[in-house]
């Protein structure tokens, strides 16, 4: 069996942690090769992108955020026509039928005379002439193209094995006129990347809600929100009868609360172990099977992996961990999506 080169994208400041996770999980036979400042390849006997994707979800491995299987690496002096020809040849060899996504991005600075937009157009035109329908996302297969300091990388994957349906996992969200805080991007990205279905008309509790960005998103999806924070909410949320602001700390709220919730969220700036402890304390206030979303401020030092392991172990006493990943809009933190266990141990 020929070895596949699985190309992994991660945040530049978290590259060493992503490599450590993969080396720890796949053992000493795994070889890691840097490609760009936020890109590397992993090679191991029999390894496939599907296996890496499964491990990222199941383990979970939190720092890889995009995968593709390398099919070609063109020289840095390649022309646009060369890239388009190589892309068409790769697609034909892969056996993909008539429709696919094409995603192009850059890793680090380069001296190319063209950028991702020009590359996308060249590839899309070439594939279109050959009868393929090209879009930017939402297809079963994706052709990835990354401009790297080492050359122009082409990769082909099933989208379900890519971790993200964005170029290199670089989710780009637009700021809306009603946005309250940039922290909203973190929750929006989690909902999109993990395909979360929030219970419309359900009850949500937002710990550390101020100034209310996450509460606004939950309300926008039809939920009634208990916003728990001693601080003030944005004035635009005042007067909404479906947002109940409780001027309390999370601990005091849980001590007196008698409401049962469909979802709990927590984006508080606090030690990750304390955040997990709070979410475990909140579990009895949630319906069995309710969602919990928490961001853990782990940092990117080598101690982060140990911290994450301990946090997930702690959360696992009350929740099933569904996803855990450093998303693009996370800064030195990870987002955990969990489901409350049907039965809680005392």
C-alpha positions in Angstrom: 0.0 0.0 0.0 1.4 3.4 -1.0 1.7 5.9 1.8 -0.6 8.9 1.7 0.7 12.4 2.8 -2.1 13.8 4.9 -1.7 17.6 5.0 -2.8 19.2 8.3 -3.6 22.9 8.9 -3.5 24.4 12.3 -3.2 27.9 13.9 0.4 29.1 13.4 0.9 29.6 17.2 -0.5 26.1 17.8 1.6 24.2 15.3 3.8 22.5 17.8 0.8 21.3 19.8 -0.9 19.9 16.7 2.3 18.0 15.8 2.5 16.7 19.4 -1.0 15.4 19.3 -0.6 13.5 16.1 2.8 12.1 17.1 1.3 11.0 20.5 -1.7 9.4 18.8 0.0 7.7 15.8 3.2 6.7 17.4 6.9 6.9 16.5 6.3 5.6 12.9 4.6 8.8 12.0 6.8 11.3 10.2 6.0 15.0 10.3 7.2 17.4 7.6 6.7 21.2 7.8 5.3 22.8 4.6 4.3 26.3 5.7 4.0 28.3 8.9 0.5 26.8 9.6 0.8 23.6 7.5 2.5 20.3 7.7 2.2 16.7 6.4 2.0 13.6 8.4 3.0 10.2 6.8 2.7 6.8 8.5 2.2 3.2 7.2 -1.4 2.8 6.0 -2.4 6.2 7.2 -5.3 8.0 5.5 -7.0 11.3 5.9 -10.2 9.4 7.0 -8.2 7.8 9.8 -6.8 11.2 10.9 -10.2 12.8 10.7 -11.7 10.0 12.8 -9.0 10.4 15.4 -9.5 14.1 15.5 -13.2 13.6 16.3 -12.9 10.5 18.6 -9.8 11.2 20.7 -10.4 14.2 20.3 -7.4 15.9 18.8 -8.1 19.6 19.2 -5.5 21.5 17.3 -5.7 20.2 13.7 -8.5 22.1 12.0 -8.3 21.1 8.3 -7.1 18.0 6.4 -6.4 17.1 2.8 -4.6 14.3 1.0 -1.7 15.6 -1.1 -1.9 14.6 -4.7 0.7 17.0 -6.2 3.2 19.6 -5.3 4.1 22.0 -8.1 7.3 24.1 -8.1 7.1 27.7 -6.9 7.8 28.8 -10.5 4.7 27.1 -11.9 2.4 29.2 -14.0 -1.4 29.5 -13.5 -1.9 27.3 -16.5 0.3 24.6 -15.0 -1.7 24.6 -11.8 -5.0 24.4 -13.7 -3.7 21.5 -15.8 -2.5 19.6 -12.7 -5.8 20.2 -10.9 -7.8 18.8 -13.9 -5.5 15.7 -14.1 -5.8 15.1 -10.3 -9.6 15.4 -10.4 -9.9 13.0 -13.4 -7.6 10.5 -11.7 -9.6 10.7 -8.5 -12.7 9.5 -10.2 -14.8 12.4 -9.0 -17.9 12.8 -11.2 -19.3 16.1 -12.3 -19.4 18.4 -9.2 -16.9 19.4 -6.5 -15.7 22.2 -4.4 -12.5 24.1 -5.0 -10.8 25.9 -2.1 -7.6 27.9 -2.4 -5.6 29.7 0.3 -2.1 30.7 1.1 0.2 29.5 3.9 2.7 32.2 4.9 4.3 34.8 2.7 5.3 33.9 -0.8 6.7 35.5 -4.0 4.0 34.2 -6.3 2.8 36.7 -8.9 -0.8 35.5 -8.3 -3.0 35.0 -5.3 -5.7 32.5 -4.2 -8.4 34.3 -6.2 -6.6 34.1 -9.5 -5.7 30.4 -8.8 -9.4 29.6 -8.1 -10.5 31.3 -11.3 -7.9 29.4 -13.3 -8.8 26.0 -11.8 -12.6 26.7 -12.0 -12.3 27.7 -15.7 -10.3 24.6 -16.6 -12.6 22.2 -14.7 -15.6 24.0 -16.2 -14.3 23.5 -19.7 -14.0 19.8 -18.9 -17.6 19.6 -17.8 -17.3 19.8 -14.1 -19.5 22.1 -11.9 -17.3 24.0 -9.5 -18.4 25.7 -6.3 -16.6 26.9 -3.2 -18.2 24.6 -0.6 -21.1 22.2 0.1 -20.0 19.2 -2.1 -19.0 15.7 -1.2 -15.5 16.2 -2.5 -13.1 19.1 -2.3 -10.0 20.0 -4.3 -7.7 22.0 -2.1 -4.9 24.2 -3.4 -2.5 26.0 -1.1 0.2 28.4 -2.0 3.1 27.5 0.3 6.8 28.6 0.5 7.8 25.2 -0.8 5.4 25.0 -3.8 1.8 24.9 -4.8 0.1 22.0 -3.1 -2.9 20.2 -4.5 -5.0 17.9 -2.3 -8.2 15.9 -2.8 -10.5 14.7 -0.1 -14.0 13.7 0.8 -15.3 16.8 2.6 -16.4 14.8 5.6 -12.7 13.9 6.2 -11.5 17.5 5.9 -12.7 18.6 9.4 -13.8 21.9 7.8 -15.5 23.0 4.6 -13.5 26.2 4.4 -10.0 26.7 2.8 -7.5 25.5 5.3 -10.2 25.6 8.0 -10.0 29.4 7.8 -13.6 30.2 8.5 -14.5 33.8 7.5 -17.6 35.4 9.1 -18.9 38.8 8.3 -19.7 41.3 11.1 -23.5 42.1 11.2 -24.9 45.5 12.0 -26.5 44.1 15.1 -23.3 42.4 16.4 -22.6 43.1 20.1 -19.1 41.7 20.4 -16.5 39.8 18.4 -16.9 36.9 20.7 -20.1 36.1 18.8 -17.9 34.8 15.9 -16.8 31.9 18.2 -20.3 30.6 18.8 -21.3 31.2 15.2 -18.3 29.3 13.9 -19.0 26.4 16.3 -22.6 26.2 15.2 -21.6 26.1 11.5 -18.6 23.9 11.7 -20.2 21.2 13.9 -23.7 21.5 12.3 -25.3 22.2 15.7 -29.1 22.1 15.9 -30.4 24.3 18.7 -33.8 23.6 20.1 -36.0 26.4 18.8 -38.2 27.7 21.6 -36.0 26.0 24.2 -34.5 27.5 27.3 -30.8 28.5 27.4 -28.5 29.6 30.2 -25.6 31.9 29.2 -22.9 32.0 32.0 -20.8 35.1 32.0 -23.2 36.6 29.4 -22.2 40.3 29.5 -22.2 42.2 27.2 -24.6 39.7 25.7 -23.2 38.5 22.3 -23.9 34.9 22.8 -27.3 35.6 24.3 -28.2 37.5 21.2 -27.2 34.6 19.0 -29.3 32.2 21.1 -32.3 34.5 21.0 -31.8 34.8 17.2 -32.4 31.1 17.0 -35.7 31.3 18.9 -34.5 30.5 22.4 -35.5 32.0 25.7 -32.3 33.0 27.4 -31.3 33.3 31.1 -28.2 35.7 30.9 -26.2 35.2 34.1 -23.6 37.9 34.8 -23.1 40.6 37.4 -22.1 42.9 34.6 -24.5 44.9 32.3 -25.9 43.6 29.1 -25.8 45.7 25.9 -28.6 48.3 25.8 -29.9 46.7 22.6 -30.9 43.6 24.6 -32.9 45.6 27.2 -36.6 45.2 26.9 -36.5 41.8 25.2 -38.9 39.8 27.4 -37.2 36.5 26.2 -33.9 37.5 27.8 -33.9 37.3 31.5 -30.8 39.1 33.0 -29.8 37.7 36.4 -27.2 40.0 38.1 -25.5 37.1 39.8 -22.4 35.0 39.7 -22.8 31.6 38.1 -22.3 29.9 41.4 -25.0 31.9 43.2 -27.3 31.3 40.2 -26.9 27.6 40.4 -27.4 27.5 44.1 -30.9 29.0 43.7 -32.0 28.0 40.2 -35.0 25.7 39.7 -35.3 26.0 35.9 -34.3 23.1 33.6 -32.4 24.1 30.5 -32.0 22.7 27.0 -28.6 24.3 26.5 -25.8 25.9 28.6 -23.1 28.1 27.2 -20.0 29.4 28.9 -17.4 31.8 27.4 -16.1 33.2 30.6 -12.5 34.3 31.0 -11.4 31.9 33.7 -9.1 29.1 34.5 -10.1 26.1 32.3 -10.4 23.7 35.3 -12.8 26.1 37.0 -14.8 26.4 33.8 -15.2 22.7 33.6 -16.1 22.5 37.3 -18.8 25.0 36.7 -20.2 23.1 33.7 -20.3 19.9 35.8 -22.1 21.7 38.5 -24.6 23.0 35.9 -25.3 19.5 34.5 -28.1 18.7 37.0 -29.9 21.9 35.8 -29.9 20.6 32.2 -32.3 18.2 30.6 -30.8 14.8 29.8 -29.3 15.1 26.3 -29.0 18.9 26.6 -26.1 20.6 24.8 -23.3 22.4 26.6 -20.9 24.7 24.8 -17.8 26.0 26.6 -14.6 27.7 25.6 -11.5 26.7 27.6 -8.7 29.3 27.8 -5.8 26.8 27.7 -3.1 28.9 26.0 -0.6 27.4 23.6 2.2 26.3 25.9 3.3 22.7 26.1 1.2 22.3 29.2 -1.9 22.9 27.1 -2.2 19.3 26.1 -2.2 18.1 29.7 -4.7 20.8 30.7 -7.0 19.7 27.8 -6.8 16.0 28.8 -7.7 16.8 32.4 -10.6 19.2 31.4 -12.2 16.7 29.0 -11.8 14.0 31.7 -13.6 16.2 34.2 -16.4 17.1 31.7 -16.7 13.4 30.9 -18.2 12.8 34.3 -21.4 14.6 33.4 -21.3 14.9 29.6 -20.5 13.0 26.4 -17.9 15.0 24.5 -19.1 15.5 21.0 -16.4 17.9 19.6 -13.4 19.7 20.9 -11.3 21.9 18.6 -9.4 25.1 18.3 -11.5 27.0 15.8 -10.2 30.0 13.8 -12.0 32.6 15.9 -10.6 31.1 19.1 -7.6 32.9 20.5 -5.4 30.6 22.6 -8.5 28.5 23.6 -10.6 25.6 22.4 -14.3 25.1 22.0 -15.9 22.0 23.5 -19.4 20.8 22.5 -20.9 18.2 24.9 -24.2 16.5 25.6 -25.5 15.9 29.1 -25.5 12.3 30.1 -28.9 10.7 30.6 -27.9 9.6 34.1 -25.6 11.6 36.4 -23.6 10.0 39.1 -23.7 11.7 42.5 
